[in-house]
Amino acid sequence: MIIDCKSIAQDIKDKIKNIIAEDDYAPILHIYQVGDNPASNAYIKGKLRDCEEVGIEAELIKLSEEITEDGLNDKIQEDYNYENVDGIIVQLPLPKHIDPKNICIPDELDIDGFNSTSPFQPCTPLGVMKIFDSIGYDLDGKNVLVCGQSDIVGRPLVDMLIGRHCNVISVNSTGSYMKNTAYVTKLANVVISAVGKRNFISRIDLFNTDICIDVGINYDENGKQHGDCTDEVYDMKDIMVTPRIGGVGLMTRAMLLYNVCVSRYGSEKMEEILEEKNRAAAGPTIPARGLTLVSLEYEKELAPYLEGENKHWHYVLDQRNVPEKGLAYLTIERCEPEELDGVLRRVIHQAYRNGAKQVFVRDTFGEEGSIYGYYRLRRQPEAEEGWLEAIYEGEHQ
């Protein structure tokens, strides 16, 4: 199940556009580019387009590749003295003779979270957290695996997740733990991979996972872009996963715009708008164009019934006998044919995760011998008439 990051990012941009439209003066962003790196040109083009869309005045300042560290810092200092600037970013990568750690962006203008002393949260980790917020996934108490320990993604993410009361495992992509990824991932409710290695995460690593966030970017010999996950992960219906293209990258760009507005309007006002505490300030809601979350939160006290309904399907999971007998019964009241596979595998999986030892499906939907995810429906002699048991058989090719 693919998370619609495009709609989430667009919703954020629409709210930012609304608040800027009410201001007499647009926020101002200065982007510094040293040299003429083709990849940097593409990234900057996207940032300029985003700024124009929401009403931020962005100025690209292109400097010679021969400029020194001191020369670049002098240019940045000139911006600092120009009080109307709300944010400064330095596009990476920089030429080899310039060390990014020596770039002196004033903290109050460091909207990219470039320096460790910046009051702004780095855009990519912040974008990942906004994905969880937007789909309504409660991180409290969840086991989260973060693969990759970079200063701009992995490490800030760990801090943010701990702030949400997660149990966080942070691993280095080259460490011994990751030689057998399934061993590390087997207890993870959430897997976040930010290592930039193709096929680093496969579907076998995600058996117990609710959400997989693919942050990594890499290219094959033909220049095709890939993420950290194998192709089959994006086809899994049991979990939610960000797309390899149009995923976390769009969120990163949206949060850059957000940080510019935090610089201008303050974090409290912007958080209020994004969290929709003030609906008038947030503006019109973007119509859903993709994912609608069916909650995967595990109950502290098991609900006797778990019911899900939308225009495509309606199901009731009877869990009354789970605590004492380990039995759960799933009845599909109605379901469109193309949705049946996803509904059955998701709800059966959740029933087992909620403690059921046996899960039975009413045979009005689902056929004897059919496979749904890791489960095959079998008619058992001891089962009540009209019910098929969903038996775990592992991964099917």
C-alpha positions as CSV (number, residue, x, y, z in Angstrom):
1,M,0.0,0.0,0.0
2,I,1.7,3.2,-1.2
3,I,1.6,6.3,1.0
4,D,0.5,9.3,-1.1
5,C,3.3,11.6,-0.2
6,K,2.4,13.9,-3.1
7,S,-0.9,14.7,-1.6
8,I,0.5,15.2,1.9
9,A,3.2,17.6,0.6
10,Q,0.6,19.5,-1.5
11,D,-1.6,19.9,1.6
12,I,1.3,21.4,3.5
13,K,2.1,23.7,0.6
14,D,-1.5,24.9,0.2
15,K,-1.6,25.8,3.9
16,I,1.7,27.7,3.6
17,K,0.4,29.5,0.6
18,N,-2.7,30.6,2.5
19,I,-0.7,32.2,5.4
20,I,1.7,34.0,3.0
21,A,-1.2,35.4,1.0
22,E,-2.3,37.2,4.2
23,D,1.1,38.9,4.7
24,D,2.0,42.2,3.2
25,Y,5.6,41.1,2.5
26,A,6.6,37.6,1.2
27,P,9.2,35.6,3.1
28,I,12.6,35.8,1.4
29,L,14.9,32.8,0.8
30,H,18.5,33.0,-0.5
31,I,20.0,29.9,-2.1
32,Y,23.7,29.7,-2.6
33,Q,25.1,27.4,-5.3
34,V,28.9,27.0,-5.7
35,G,29.8,25.7,-9.2
36,D,27.4,24.2,-11.7
37,N,26.7,20.6,-10.6
38,P,24.0,19.2,-12.9
39,A,22.3,17.3,-10.0
40,S,22.3,20.5,-7.9
41,N,20.8,22.4,-10.8
42,A,17.9,20.0,-10.9
43,Y,17.3,20.2,-7.1
44,I,17.5,23.9,-7.1
45,K,15.0,24.2,-10.0
46,G,12.5,22.2,-7.9
47,K,13.1,24.4,-4.9
48,L,12.6,27.6,-6.9
49,R,9.4,26.2,-8.4
50,D,8.1,25.3,-4.9
51,C,8.8,28.8,-3.6
52,E,7.0,30.4,-6.5
53,E,4.0,28.2,-6.0
54,V,3.5,29.2,-2.4
55,G,4.6,32.9,-2.7
56,I,8.1,32.8,-1.2
57,E,10.6,35.1,-2.9
58,A,13.6,32.9,-3.6
59,E,16.9,34.3,-5.0
60,L,19.5,32.0,-6.4
61,I,23.1,33.2,-5.8
62,K,25.5,31.3,-8.1
63,L,29.1,31.6,-7.2
64,S,32.3,30.4,-9.0
65,E,33.6,27.0,-8.2
66,E,36.9,28.7,-7.4
67,I,35.5,30.7,-4.5
68,T,37.2,30.0,-1.2
69,E,35.6,29.1,2.2
70,D,36.3,32.6,3.5
71,G,34.8,34.1,0.3
72,L,31.6,32.1,0.7
73,N,31.3,32.9,4.3
74,D,31.7,36.6,3.5
75,K,28.9,36.5,1.0
76,I,26.7,34.8,3.7
77,Q,27.6,37.4,6.2
78,E,26.4,40.1,3.8
79,D,23.0,38.4,3.8
80,Y,23.0,38.3,7.6
81,N,23.3,42.0,7.6
82,Y,20.4,42.3,5.2
83,E,17.6,42.0,7.8
84,N,14.8,41.1,5.4
85,V,16.2,37.7,4.6
86,D,14.2,34.9,6.4
87,G,16.4,31.9,5.4
88,I,19.7,30.9,3.8
89,I,20.6,27.5,2.4
90,V,23.8,26.3,0.8
91,Q,23.2,23.7,-1.9
92,L,25.3,20.5,-1.5
93,P,27.6,19.1,-2.7
94,L,30.3,21.7,-2.4
95,P,33.7,21.6,-4.2
96,K,36.3,19.5,-2.4
97,H,38.2,22.5,-1.2
98,I,35.2,23.7,0.9
99,D,34.3,21.8,4.0
100,P,30.5,22.0,4.7
101,K,31.3,22.0,8.5
102,N,33.2,25.3,8.1
103,I,30.3,27.2,6.5
104,C,29.0,29.8,8.9
105,I,25.2,30.2,8.4
106,P,23.7,32.3,11.2
107,D,21.6,30.0,13.3
108,E,18.5,32.1,13.0
109,L,18.6,31.8,9.2
110,D,19.8,28.2,9.0
111,I,16.5,26.8,7.8
112,D,18.1,23.6,6.4
113,G,19.3,22.6,9.9
114,F,22.8,22.8,8.4
115,N,24.6,23.3,11.7
116,S,24.1,21.4,14.9
117,T,23.2,24.6,16.8
118,S,20.4,25.5,14.3
119,P,17.0,26.0,16.0
120,F,15.4,24.5,12.8
121,Q,14.9,20.8,12.5
122,P,16.5,19.2,9.4
123,C,14.0,19.0,6.5
124,T,14.1,15.3,5.7
125,P,13.6,14.0,9.2
126,L,10.9,16.6,9.8
127,G,9.2,15.5,6.6
128,V,9.3,11.8,7.7
129,M,7.6,12.8,11.0
130,K,4.9,14.8,9.1
131,I,4.1,11.6,7.1
132,F,3.3,9.8,10.4
133,D,1.1,12.8,11.5
134,S,-0.7,13.0,8.2
135,I,-1.7,9.4,8.1
136,G,-2.7,9.3,11.7
137,Y,-0.2,6.7,12.9
138,D,0.5,6.9,16.6
139,L,4.2,6.3,17.3
140,D,3.8,6.1,21.1
141,G,5.3,2.8,22.3
142,K,6.1,1.5,18.8
143,N,9.4,-0.2,17.9
144,V,11.2,1.8,15.2
145,L,14.3,0.7,13.3
146,V,16.4,3.5,11.7
147,C,19.0,2.3,9.2
148,G,21.7,4.9,8.6
149,Q,23.3,7.3,11.1
150,S,24.0,10.4,9.0
151,D,24.1,13.8,10.7
152,I,21.3,15.2,8.5
153,V,18.8,12.2,8.5
154,G,19.5,9.2,10.7
155,R,20.7,10.9,13.9
156,P,18.1,13.7,14.0
157,L,15.4,11.2,13.3
158,V,16.4,9.1,16.3
159,D,16.0,12.2,18.5
160,M,12.6,13.1,17.0
161,L,11.3,9.5,17.4
162,I,12.5,9.3,21.1
163,G,10.6,12.5,21.6
164,R,7.5,10.6,20.5
165,H,8.1,7.9,23.1
166,C,9.3,5.3,20.6
167,N,11.6,2.3,21.2
168,V,14.3,3.2,18.7
169,I,17.0,1.0,17.3
170,S,19.6,2.9,15.3
171,V,22.0,0.8,13.1
172,N,24.9,1.7,10.9
173,S,24.3,0.3,7.4
174,T,27.8,-1.3,7.3
175,G,27.7,-2.7,10.8
176,S,27.5,-6.4,11.7
177,Y,23.9,-6.2,12.8
178,M,22.8,-5.4,9.2
179,K,24.5,-8.5,7.7
180,N,21.2,-10.2,8.5
181,T,18.6,-7.5,8.2
182,A,15.7,-9.9,9.0
183,Y,17.1,-10.5,12.5
184,V,17.1,-6.8,13.2
185,T,13.8,-5.9,11.6
186,K,11.7,-8.8,13.0
187,L,10.4,-6.8,16.0
188,A,10.1,-3.4,14.2
189,N,6.6,-1.9,13.8
190,V,8.3,0.8,11.6
191,V,11.4,0.5,9.4
192,I,13.0,3.7,8.2
193,S,15.9,3.1,5.7
194,A,18.2,6.0,4.8
195,V,21.4,4.3,3.6
196,G,21.3,4.9,-0.2
197,K,21.8,1.2,-1.1
198,R,19.7,-0.5,-3.7
199,N,17.9,-3.7,-2.4
200,F,18.9,-3.0,1.1
201,I,15.4,-3.8,2.5
202,S,13.4,-6.7,1.1
203,R,9.9,-8.0,1.8
204,I,11.2,-10.7,4.1
205,D,12.6,-8.0,6.4
206,L,9.1,-6.5,6.9
207,F,7.0,-9.4,8.2
208,N,6.0,-7.6,11.4
209,T,6.1,-4.1,10.0
210,D,3.2,-1.6,9.7
211,I,5.1,1.1,7.8
212,C,8.3,1.3,5.8
213,I,9.8,4.7,5.0
214,D,12.3,4.6,2.2
215,V,14.5,7.6,2.3
216,G,17.4,6.3,0.3
217,I,18.3,7.4,-3.2
218,N,20.7,5.6,-5.6
219,Y,21.0,5.1,-9.4
220,D,21.7,2.1,-11.5
221,E,24.0,1.8,-14.4
222,N,21.3,3.2,-16.7
223,G,20.6,6.2,-14.6
224,K,17.3,4.9,-13.2
225,Q,16.5,6.0,-9.7
226,H,16.0,3.5,-6.9
227,G,15.3,3.5,-3.2
228,D,16.7,1.3,-0.5
229,C,13.8,-1.3,-0.9
230,T,13.5,-4.1,-3.4
231,D,10.9,-3.6,-6.1
232,E,8.6,-6.3,-4.5
233,V,8.3,-4.2,-1.3
234,Y,6.4,-1.5,-3.2
235,D,3.8,-4.1,-4.2
236,M,3.1,-5.3,-0.7
237,K,-0.5,-4.8,0.5
238,D,0.1,-5.7,4.1
239,I,2.1,-2.6,4.9
240,M,2.3,1.1,4.0
241,V,5.4,2.2,2.2
242,T,6.6,5.5,0.7
243,P,7.2,5.5,-3.1
244,R,10.7,5.5,-4.5
245,I,9.9,8.6,-6.6
246,G,7.6,11.3,-5.3
247,G,8.0,10.1,-1.8
248,V,10.2,11.5,1.0
249,G,11.9,13.9,-1.4
250,L,8.7,15.8,-1.9
251,M,8.3,16.0,1.9
252,T,11.8,17.3,2.3
253,R,11.0,20.1,-0.1
254,A,7.7,20.9,1.6
255,M,9.4,21.1,5.0
256,L,12.0,23.5,3.6
257,L,9.2,25.9,2.8
258,Y,7.8,25.2,6.2
259,N,11.0,26.2,7.9
260,V,11.2,29.5,5.9
261,C,7.8,30.3,7.3
262,V,8.8,29.3,10.8
263,S,11.6,31.8,10.5
264,R,9.1,34.5,9.5
265,Y,6.0,33.7,11.6
266,G,7.3,31.5,14.4
267,S,7.1,27.8,15.1
268,E,4.0,28.0,17.3
269,K,1.8,29.6,14.6
270,M,3.1,27.2,11.9
271,E,2.5,24.1,14.1
272,E,-1.0,25.3,14.8
273,I,-1.7,25.6,11.0
274,L,-0.3,22.2,10.1
275,E,-2.0,20.4,12.9
276,E,-5.3,22.1,12.0
277,K,-6.0,23.3,15.5
278,N,-7.3,26.5,13.8
279,R,-9.3,25.4,10.8
280,A,-9.8,28.9,9.5
281,A,-6.0,29.5,9.5
282,A,-5.3,26.2,7.8
283,G,-7.5,27.0,4.8
284,P,-9.5,24.5,2.7
285,T,-8.7,20.8,3.1
286,I,-7.2,19.0,0.1
287,P,-9.4,16.2,-1.1
288,A,-7.9,12.7,-0.5
289,R,-6.2,11.5,-3.6
290,G,-4.7,8.2,-2.4
291,L,-4.1,6.7,1.0
292,T,-6.8,6.4,3.7
293,L,-5.3,4.9,6.8
294,V,-6.9,2.0,8.5
295,S,-5.4,2.3,12.0
296,L,-2.9,-0.3,12.9
297,E,-2.5,0.8,16.5
298,Y,-2.6,-2.1,18.9
299,E,-5.1,-1.8,21.7
300,K,-3.9,-1.6,25.3
301,E,-7.2,-3.3,26.1
302,L,-8.4,-5.5,23.3
303,A,-11.6,-4.3,21.8
304,P,-14.3,-7.0,21.6
305,Y,-15.0,-6.0,18.0
306,L,-12.9,-4.3,15.4
307,E,-14.9,-2.8,12.6
308,G,-13.8,-1.0,9.4
309,E,-16.0,0.5,6.7
310,N,-15.7,2.8,3.7
311,K,-17.4,2.9,0.3
312,H,-15.4,0.0,-0.9
313,W,-15.7,-2.5,2.0
314,H,-17.2,-3.3,5.4
315,Y,-15.8,-5.9,7.8
316,V,-16.2,-6.9,11.5
317,L,-13.5,-8.7,13.4
318,D,-14.9,-10.5,16.5
319,Q,-12.2,-10.6,19.1
320,R,-14.3,-11.6,22.2
321,N,-12.7,-15.0,22.4
322,V,-9.1,-13.9,21.9
323,P,-8.1,-13.4,25.5
324,E,-9.3,-16.8,26.8
325,K,-9.5,-19.1,23.8
326,G,-7.2,-17.3,21.3
327,L,-10.0,-17.3,18.6
328,A,-10.9,-14.5,16.3
329,Y,-13.7,-14.4,13.7
330,L,-13.7,-12.2,10.6
331,T,-16.9,-11.4,8.7
332,I,-16.7,-9.4,5.5
333,E,-20.1,-7.8,5.1
334,R,-19.4,-6.3,1.7
335,C,-16.3,-5.8,-0.4
336,E,-15.4,-4.8,-4.0
337,P,-13.6,-7.7,-5.7
338,E,-10.4,-5.7,-6.3
339,E,-10.2,-4.8,-2.6
340,L,-10.8,-8.2,-1.1
341,D,-7.2,-9.4,-1.2
342,G,-5.9,-6.4,0.6
343,V,-8.6,-6.3,3.3
344,L,-8.3,-10.0,4.1
345,R,-4.5,-10.1,4.4
346,R,-4.5,-6.9,6.4
347,V,-7.2,-7.8,8.9
348,I,-6.1,-11.4,9.3
349,H,-2.6,-10.2,10.0
350,Q,-3.8,-7.7,12.6
351,A,-5.9,-10.4,14.4
352,Y,-2.8,-12.5,14.9
353,R,-0.8,-9.5,16.0
354,N,-3.6,-8.8,18.5
355,G,-3.0,-12.2,20.1
356,A,-5.3,-14.6,18.3
357,K,-4.0,-18.2,17.9
358,Q,-6.5,-19.1,15.3
359,V,-8.4,-16.7,12.9
360,F,-11.5,-17.9,11.0
361,V,-13.0,-16.1,8.0
362,R,-16.7,-16.4,7.1
363,D,-16.8,-18.3,3.7
364,T,-19.2,-15.8,2.1
365,F,-16.0,-14.1,1.0
366,G,-12.8,-16.0,0.4
367,E,-12.5,-19.5,-1.0
368,E,-11.1,-22.8,0.3
369,G,-7.4,-22.9,-0.6
370,S,-7.0,-19.2,-1.5
371,I,-3.9,-17.4,-0.4
372,Y,-4.0,-13.9,1.1
373,G,-0.5,-12.6,2.0
374,Y,1.1,-15.2,4.3
375,Y,-2.2,-17.0,4.9
376,R,-4.1,-19.8,3.2
377,L,-7.8,-20.4,3.9
378,R,-8.5,-24.0,4.9
379,R,-11.7,-25.7,6.0
380,Q,-11.1,-27.5,9.3
381,P,-13.2,-30.5,10.5
382,E,-13.5,-29.0,14.0
383,A,-14.5,-25.6,12.8
384,E,-18.1,-24.4,12.8
385,E,-19.9,-24.7,9.5
386,G,-19.4,-21.7,7.2
387,W,-15.9,-20.7,8.5
388,L,-12.5,-21.1,7.0
389,E,-9.3,-21.0,9.1
390,A,-6.6,-18.6,8.0
391,I,-3.4,-20.6,8.4
392,Y,0.0,-19.0,8.3
393,E,2.2,-20.6,5.6
394,G,5.0,-18.0,5.3
395,E,6.0,-16.1,2.2
396,H,4.5,-17.3,-1.1
397,Q,6.3,-16.8,-4.4
